[in-house]
Amino acid sequence: MRLPNKVILITGSYTGIGLAIAKRCIAEGAKVVINGLDDNLGQKLVNEFGKDNATYLTIDITEAAAPDLLVKETLNKFGKLDAVVNNAAFIASSNIETSSEDFTHKMFSVNALAPLRIIKACLPYLEQNKGCVLNIGSINAWCGEPDLLAYSMSKGALMTLSRNLGDSLFREKGVRVNQINPGWVLTEKEVLNKEQQGMKADWFKDLPDIFAPAKRLFTPEEIASACIFLLSDECGPVSAQVIELEQFPLIGRNLPKNWSGSHL
């Protein structure tokens, strides 16, 4: 057990990477507070995990009351808070022509401002236990694809938040803050999105080398495995770090000989 008796709040954890993190945390001895937008799914998951291991709060994290309500649910159920995983995200395509002010504001509200507000609400309780924060970002934070402009900007903001607070909060309050930037992950939502875009049902089985040297995408469970180290005491004083989980170097990667740029 790598997380014995820890209480961990995980946003956006009814599906995908967040759900994989929640399952792994419980397997490592933690209690979890899960969050999402589908109340029926939240209740189903708590029944599956066991009410001694989990509780849930269905709420949009951009709502003004969300941070305090998440903290309240956590303390009412488990009496303490050891870690926060800011995983919930708004993912949508846009470029300079389609990134309207309202759209971009929504993107930043979910992906950067809500995590900041949640950390602020949780901080007094994290400080009590010398706890930690783990933000789930994206390799797009470094630049992003042409049609992920607003999303990439918001993840860049989250990355700066992680490095800034990872330094200041650790020095001042003993609370570690780190971030994981996953590459392309095969979540159920990603499969559905690509099918809706007109791609074949098994599109993920035929990927160009430029995107997947391993001939496959990451699984949510693989991302969750990396999260456990940063959430556990075994990582020691690691703080203000951003860890990329990708199949290739972000800078200076070797292009396949037959690559013409047509896949980007």
N, C-alpha and C positions, 0 to 999 in steps of 0.2 A: 504494500500500500504506500503510495507516494503522496497522497493528500489526506491523511487520516484526520477525520473530524473537522476538516475545513468547510466553511460555508462560502459558496461561490455563486454570485449573481451573473447570469449570462443572458444578454439581450439577443433578440433574433434567434432563439434557440428551439423553435418548434420544427425547423427543417434544416437541411443542409449542413454547413460547417458547424453552426451553433449547436445543432442537435448532436452531432458527433462529439463535440467537446463536452456537452452535458453527460452523455453516456459514458465517456471515458473518465470524467471526473468522479462519477458515482462508482465506477469500477475500481477507482484508486482510493476509495474511502471517503469521498466528500459528500456533502449535502448540497443540493443545487436549487436555485430559484431560476426558473425558466420564464421566458417572455416571448410573445409573438402577437399576431393579429387575429388568429383563428381560435376562438375560445373553446370550441369543441375539441380541437386538436390539443390544446393545452391540457384540458381535463383528461383526455385519453392518455397522454404521455405521463402525467402524474400517476394515473392508475397503473400504468406499465412499470414505472420506476419504483412505485411504492410510496405512500404518503409519509413514511418516516425518512425517505431519502430526498423528496422533492416537493416543491410547491410551485405555483405558477401565477402570473399576473398578465392578463391579456390587455395590452394598452399600446397605443402609438407613442414611441419614445419622444416624439416632438411635442406632445402635449405638455402644457406648462406644469401640470401636477405630476407628470410621470416619474421624475427622479425621486421625489419624496414618497410617492406611493410604492415604488419598487423597494426603497429602503424600509418603509413601514412593513411591507409584506415579509421581507427578509427577517427583520427583528422579531416580528410577531410569531413567526414560525420557528425560527432557529436561535434567536437571542443574540446573534453576533453576525459579523461580516468579515471574512478574511480576504476575499478577492473579488474583483469585477472584471468581466470579459465584455468589452464593447464590441459586439459582433454584428448587430443589426446594421443593415445598409440598404441604401436605395441605389440600384444599378440600372442605368438606362443610357442608351446611345444619344450623343449629341455632338455637334461640331460648332464652329464659330457662327454659322448661320442659324442653327436651330437651338442654341443655348440661350433661351430667353431669360429675362431677369427673374421671372417667377419660377421657371424651371430650375435655374441655377441656385436660387435661394432655397428651394426645397431640397436640392441635392446637398447643400452645405448644412441645412438644418438637421437632416438625418445623419449624415456621415461625419460631421465635425462638431457642430454646436451641441447636439444631444449628448454625445460622449463627454464633452466638457462639463455639461450641466450634471450629468450622472456622477462623474468623478467628484465634483464639488459637493454633491449631496451625500455621497458615501464616505468622503474623506475623514470626518471625525471618527467613524467606526473602524475604518481601515487603519487609522493612526493608533487606535487602542491596541490592535493586534499586530502592528508592524506588517500590515498586509501588502497587497500588490494590485496593480491594474495591468491588464493585457488588452491592447487594442488590436483588432484584426483589420489590417489595411489591404493593400494591393500593390503588386509591382508596378501598376500604372501610376503610383504616386510619384515615380521618378520622371515621368514624361507623359506616358499614356499613348494609346492609339489615336489616330486622327478622328475617329468617331466616338471617342470617350472623353471629350474635352472637360465637361463639367464634372464628371465622375472623377477623372484623374486629378483635377484641381482640388476637389474635396478630400481625396485621399492624401494628397500632398499636405494639405492643412492638418490632417489627422497625424501624419508622420512628424510634423514640426511640433505639434502638441505633445506627442509621446516623448520626444527628445527633450523638450523644454521642461515638462513636468517631471520626467524621469530624473532630471538633475535636481531641480528645485525642491520637489517633494521628498526625495530621498535624503537630501541634506538637512532639510528643515523638520521633517516629520517621520523619517524612516520608512516611507511608503515607496516601493519600487513601481516604476511605470516602464513598460516595454511594448513593442509592437512586432507582430508577424505580418509580413507582406507575402501572401500566397500568389503563386502563378495561376494558371488555368486549372480550375477544379471541376470535376464532373459531379455536380450536384443535380438533384432532380429538377430544380428550376432551370439550370443551364440547358439540360436536355430538352425541356419543354420550350424554352425560348428559341433555341436553334430550329426546332421542328416548326415553330410558328413563323420563322423567317424563311421557310420553304426548303430547309435541308432535309435529307433523308433521315429515317428514324435511327439508323446506326452511324450517323455522321462521325461520331467520336472514334470509330474503328479505322478510319482512313484519314489520318492527319499528316500534313506535310512536316518534314523534319525540322523546319525552322521553328515550329511551335512545340513539337513533342519529339525530341531525340529518342525518348524511351518508347515511342510508338503508342503512348497512352497518356491520359491526363492524370493529375493527382486525384486521389479519393479524399472525401472529407475526413475519413478516419486517419489518413496520413498527416493532415494538417493538425488534427486533434492531438496526435502523439507528440508533436513538437510543442504544443501549448502546455502540456503537462509539466515539462521541465521548467518553464518560466513561471508557472503557477506554484511550483513546489519549493520547499525550503532548500532543496539540493542545489539550486542554481546560485545560492549565496547572495552576494551583493550586486548581482547583475541588474543594472538599471539604465534607462535612457538609451536602450539599444533597439535597433530595427533589424530583424532577421528575415532575409529573403528565402522563401521556399520555392525554388524554381529549378528547371531542368538544364538551364544554360546560363552563362554569365550575362549579366545585363549590359555590360559594356565590353565591346571587343569580341563578341561571340563569333565563332567560325560559321560562315554561311555554307550550306550545301553547294557543291559544284554546279548542280543543275538548277539552282534557285535564281529566278529572274526578278523577284520582287512582286510578282503578281498575286501572292497569297496575302499581302498586307492590305 
